[in-house]
Amino acid sequence: MPFATTKDGLKLYFEETGAGIPVLFIHEFGGDHRDWEPQMQYFGNIYRCISYAARGYPPSDVPTELADYSQELAVTDAITILDHLKIKSAHIIGLSMGGFTAVHMGLEYSERCNSLCVAGCGYGAEKKYEEYFKGVSLEVAKNFEEKGAREFAKIYSLGASRVQFQNKNPRGWLEFAQRLAEHSSQGSAFTMRGVQARRPSLYDLEEELKSMSVPTLIVNGDEDDHCLQVGLYLKKVIPASGLLVLPKTGHTLNLEVPEVFNRALSEFLTLVSNEKWLPRDPRANPEQVMRTD
């Protein structure tokens, strides 16, 4: 099995397929590297596609100390994968927790990012819900520890922004829920406490985001309520960004509507490769309603 070793000595499992411009897929909290399979298959005939299991997600190592989990470490782990594969830069595609990592990579390692796709990103960022999110994150971590992933997956997989997937594709949703049940209970608990509950709000990074030049596609489902406003905020502050909202769609975008997601992502990557995804035209003044002179 292929592994990359982090600076703190952990092994990260990865998979790759195809050849060409590299594309790195970073999974969400409730998923793992396997949840990118529809994209690995679709884009693997054109790009060099890589997915990996984050620390705490077998077959990657599962550290047993809270200090070994953080947003900063999540970013350096993604860089570790690129370094191990001797990839100078790549398109970075992240969902939810992976979307936060993609944003931070754009801020801290812009030279390593050809572009960013930030999908389903926003949980805990809203200032109004910041404390609530931290509290419920700790409760989720406790449930993973006390009930175990196999039992708690039955509850977590039926969250308000995941039932859309179940309604559209019961078999696909069941596969997602079964993979979640296979996660490390300890790794999930530490990830929730160390990464989810402690990462900075994107609203606190506004000045940095305004100066980030990496081409960025933001994708949200219109029933993924706690990502919608954050997606609109990111569109407003990231100069070379575009926002795609998918109708009647929840959080697990790439699995729930893979054809739509893949098509939109493909067009975005093509535009970036041809230098056609540019910062917003300054004439498109958001304060203007109609021009009068």
N, C-alpha and C positions, 0 to 999 in steps of 0.2 A: 504494500500500500504506500502511496506517495505522501510524504510529510515534509513540511518546512519547519525549521526550528527557530523560535523567537529568541530575542536577546536574553530573556529570563529563563531560557531553557525548556520551554514548552513545545510540544509537537502539535502542528496544525495540519489536519488532513485536507487534501485538495484533490480535485479532479479537473481534467482539461480535455478539450476536444477541438479539432479543427486547426487551421493555420491562417495567418494573416494578422491584421491589426488586433491587438489583445483587448478583450472585454472581461472585466472582473465583476462577478456577481456576488453581492453581500446580502446574506439572508436576514430575515426578521427574527424577533424573539421567539415567536411561536412556531417557526419553521427551522429548517436547516439546509445544508447544501443540496439536498435532494429536491427541495421545492423549486429549484431553478431548472429542472429537467426539461420542461417545455421550451425554455429559452436556449438551453444548451443544444437541444436538437435543432431548433429553428435557425439559430445564428451560427451554429458550428460549421455550416457549409460555406460560410463567407469569412468568419472571424476566428481568431484563436480565443476560445471561451474557457474561462476558469471559474469554478465555484469552490468554496471551501467551508469547512465547519468551524465556526468561531470557538474560541476557548470556552470550555464548559459544555461543549456539544460533541459527544463521541461520534466518530473515532478520534477526534482531537482530544488532547489532554483535558482533564477536569481538575483545575487547581482547587485546593481545599481551604484557602484563605481569602477573605473578602478583599484584602489589599491587592489581590491578583486579578481583580475585575474593575474596569473603569472605561469611560469613554476614550480617554487618552490611549489606553492599552488596545482598545478595539481598533483605533486608527493605526497604531504601530504594527498591529498584527496584519492588517491589510497590506501595509508596506512590506512586511516580512515576506508575504506571498509573492509580491512583485519582485523583490530582491532575489528570492530563492530561484525564481524562474528567469532571472536576468532580463526583466522587462523594464525598460526605461520609463514608459508611460502607457496608460491604458484608458479606455472608456470605463467609467466606474458606475455600476448599476446597483442601487441599494433600495431595499424595501423596509420601511418602518425603522427598526433599530439599525438596519443596514443603511437606510436613508440618512440617518443622523451621522453615521460613520462617513458616508459619501460627502456630506456637507463639510464635515471637519477635515476631510482629506483635501477638499477644494480650498479650504482656508489655510491649511498648514503645509500642504504639499501640492500646490497648484501645478508645479512643473511635472508632476507624475500623472496628472489627470488630463486626458484629451477632452473629456466631457464628463458631466454628471447626469445621471437620471435619479431623481429623488422622489421615490414613490411611497405613498401611504405614510408620510413623515409628519409628525406633529404631536404625538402623545406626550403630555407633560409640559409642552412648550407654552400653552396658553396660560397667561399669568393668572387668569381667573380660576383656573383649575389646578394650579401648580401644587398647592399643598394637598389637595385631594388626591392628585395623581401619586404623589410620594407616599401618602398613606395607603392607598389601594395597592400600590406596588409592593409594599412591605407585607400586606395581607396575602397577596398572591404568592410571594416568596414563602411565607409561612405555610400556605396550603400545599405547595410543592413538597415541602419538607415533611409535613404531617400526613398528608393523604398519599403522597407519591405521585409521580408523573402519570402513571397508568390510570389512576382514579381521577386525578384533578383535570386531566386532559378532557374528560367527559364534560366538565363544566366550562373550562377555559375556551374550548373550541366552539362553544355556543354563545360567545360574546355578541354584543349588539351590532358589531360591524363584521361578523363572520357568518351570521345566519343567511345573508344574501347568497353566499357561496353554496351553502347547503340547499337552499331553495332552487338555485339554478342547476346544480350538478351534485346530487346527493352522493354519487359514487366518488367523484373527485374530492368532495369535502371529507368523506369517510377516510380516504387515503391520507389526507392531510391530518385528520384527527388521530389516526393510527400511528403516523410518524411522530406526532407530538407525544403520544403515550410512551414512545420508546426513548424519549430524552432522559438525560440524567436528572434525577430529582434534585440532587445537590447542585449540579451545574446550573440548572434553571433558577434555583433559589438565589445563588450567588450572583448570577447575571442580573436578576431583577433588582437585587439590593445594590450591587456595585455599579452597574451601568445605567439601567433604567431610572432608578430613584435618585441618582446623583448627577446625572448629566446636566449641563447648563441649558437654560431655556434659549431657544433660538432668538427670542426677542431681546435677549441680553447681548447678542452678537451683531446687532444691526449695523454698526459702523464697519465692522470687518466684512460683513456680507455685501455692503454697498461697494466695497472696493475689490470684490472677488470677480475676476474676469473669465472664469471657466464657463464655457457654454453649458447651460443647465436646463433640463426638462423636468418639470414638476408634474407628477401625476397623482390624482386623488379620485377616489370613488365618491359620488355625491351623497352616499349614505354612511360614509366614514366621517362622522360629524366632527370629531376632535382633530381632524387633519385638514378640513376644508378651509377654515379661516387661516390656519398656519400656511397652507399652500398659497393662498392669495397674498399673504404677507411676504412670503419668499419671492413671489412673482414681482412684487412692488420694489423689493430692495436689491435683488440680484440683477445686475445690469443686463447680462446676456441670457435671460431666462424666458421660458414659455410655460404656460400652465394648461394642462389637459385635465378636464373633469369628465369622468366616465359615468353615464347615467345608470341609476338603479344598481349601483355597485358598491361593495363594501371594502374591507381592508386588504384582503388577500388578492390583490389585483392581477398579478401575473398568472395565478392559477384559476381565478374566477372567470376572467375573460382573456385567455391567453392569445387568441387571434387578434383581438383589438390592441392589446398591449404590445404584442410583437410587431404589428404593423406600424404603430405609432413610434415605437423605439427604433425600428429600422429606418423610417423616414428621418428621424432626428439624427441618427448616426451618419446617414448619407449627407445631410445638410452640413453637419459639422465637418465631415471629411472634405467637403467641397468649399469650406469657408463661407457658407451661406447662412449660418446661424450666428447672427450678429447682435451686439447690444441694441437696445431700443433706440429708434430714431428720435433724436431730441425734439423733432417737430411734433412727435406724438405726446404732447404735453397733457398729463392726466388732469390738470386743473382746467383745461379748456373744454367747453361744451360744444360750441360752434365758433368758427372763425368769422370775424366781422370786418377785418381790414387786412 
